[in-house]
Amino acid sequence: MNLKNILKGLRTRTKYFDFLAILCLSTIGLTLRIWGIKTNHSFWSDEADMATIARDLVQNKLSGLDLFHTLGALYQPLHVFVLSISFQIFGISEFAARFPTVIFGTVGIPLVYLVTKRFANRNAALISTFIYTFSELQLAHATQAKPYAAITTLTLLLIFLLQKIDLKNKKSLKETGLCHAACMIVIVTATLFQIYGLLLGVIYIGYLMYSHGNTLLSKKYRVFAVIAIFIFATIGTSINVKLGFFNPSNFHFVNNFTYFREFFAHQYLFLSISSLFGIVIAARKNRGVTMGILSWVGVLLFFWLFVHYSRNIRYILPIVTALQIFFGVFWAEIIRFLFPKKETLVAILFIGILFVGWDKVVRKPSVYYSPNADIFSDVQNADYRSAYDFIVKKYPQYSSFSIYNDVNGAQGYYLDGKSPDRYFTKGGENQTVAQLQQFMKEDQKGLIIVEDWESILPEDIKQYAKKNLKLEYRVENLGVSPTDKWPIEIYSWGMEEK
C-alpha cells in the first residue's frame, strides 16, 4: 500500500470518527434537553410574556399587524414567530414553547465540534463539545422558552462561516461572497430573535478589519463592508425609531462587577483561566476570527457590566460558549505536548475526570436544570402555574372581579389573557397604601398577587396585604426545583360568600 492510499484511509477514518462523535454527543444532548422540559413545569414571567403573544397569534386574538404595536414582539419578533409555529404543531403548552429552544441548543453541539476543531484539532473538539453538551448552564438555558440558546447557536454558525472564509481566501469572489452573505443573514436572524443579537455584527466587522483591513478599499472587500454597515445602520435606526433603545436617556450606567467577579473568578475560575490561554493558542491558527470574537466579547461585557440594567447570565451565554471552546483548545494543546503518542486516549480520560469531578456538568437527565445554580436569583422561577390554577378552580368567574399585580407576565398566560386591573410597581406614580385602599373601595372585591421576595411590588403594599387581607393561597417553590424558594401568595378582599 502506497503513502497516498494510507493517507486516504486515515482521512476516511477521521471523518467516521468525527461523524460518530457528533452523532453520539448530539443524541445525548437532545435526550438531556428533552428530559428537562417533559414535565410542563410553570413558565416564569419572561417566558410567559412571549408565550402569551404567540398563543394569541395562533388563536387569532392578534394579527400580524398587531405585532408592530406589541413591545415584546418588536424586540424579539422571530422568537414569537417560532413559538407560534411550535404551538400549531404540538398544541399550546409549556413543552411546545420550550421545544424550539431544545432544538437550537442541540444544533449547537455539532457546531461547537466543528468550530473547535478548526481552531485546534479533534481532541480539542471532543473536550469542548463534551462540556457544552453536559454543561448545566447550557442545559438550563436550552430548556426555557427564551431566545438565548438560539442566539448562541447563531453565534457559533457565524464563527464557523468566518473560519470557512479564512479557508477560502484564495477562492473565487463568488464563493467568498456567498459566505459573507450568509454571515449577514445570520446576524440579521440573531437580531430578529432578540435585539442584542445585533452585537454579532462586531464579530464580523472585527474580523474584516483585522484580517482584511489593508484590502477593504479593494473591490473584493469594499462591497462586503458597505453592505454590512448599511444593514447594521438600518436595523439600528429602526430599533431606535420604534423603541427608543438608543435614546441616551435610556442608558443608565450600573456596576455589575460584583456579579462578574462571582461568575468568572469564582464559579468558573477553572474555565476562565484555561480559556485565556486557549485564546492565545487559537489565534495562531485563526487570528482574524479570534480577534473578531475578542472584540465582540469586549463590547458585550461592557454593556453587561456598565450599561445594561440587567446582570442576568443569559445575556452572556454566547460568551460562556466561546470560553468552553477555548478551554478545549488549551487542554488539547497541553495533552498533545505531554502525551504526543497517546493524545486521543488521554483526552478521553480527561473528559472522564471532568465528568466525575467537575460540578458544572450534569451526570444524568433531570426534569429541571436550574438557571440559578451559579448565581442565585438569576431567574425568578416561581410556580405561577399552580397559583393561577388555584384562582381558576376556586374562582372560575375571575373575569368578573379585579386582580392587582405588579406585571402582566404569567397572569396573562395562565388567566387566558386577563391582564391586571391595577398595577403596583416600584417607582410608579401613586403607588401608595392610600391609593391601594381607594382602589379596593372602588372595586369592592378582588385579589392581590404578592411575589414574596424582593420583587417590583412596593414593599408597603406587600406588607399591607399580609396584615390586613385574607391569605387565600401560598406556594413556596416550583415543584421540580425545591431548593429555589420563590413564594407566591394570593390575598383577597370582599370575596366572602353572602
Secondary structure, DSSP 8 states (H G I E B T S, - for coil): --HHHHHHHHHHHHHHHHHHHHHHHHHHHHHHHHHTTTT-----HHHHHHHHHHHHHHTTSS-TGGGGG-HHHHHSHHHHHHHHHHHHHH-SSHHHHHHHHHHHHHHHHHHHHHHHHHHS-HHHHHHHHHHHHHBHHHHHHTSSSSSHHHHHHHHHHHHHHHHHHHHTTTS-HHHHHHHHHHHHHHHHHHHHH-GGGGGHHHHHHHHHHHHHTTTTTSHHHHHHHHHHHHHHHHHHHHHHHHH-TT-GGG------HHHHHHIIIIITHHHHHHHHHHHHHHHTT-HHHHHHHHHHHHHHHHIIIII-S---GGGGHHHHHHHHHHHHHHHHHHHHHH-TTSHHHHHHHHHHHHHHH-TTB-SS--S---TTSSSTTSS----HHHHHHHHHHH-TTGGGSEEEES-SHHHHHHTTT---SEE--TT-TT-SHHHHHHHHHHH-SEEEEEE-SS-SS-HHHHHHHHHHSEEEEEEEE-TT-TTSEEEEEEEEES-S--
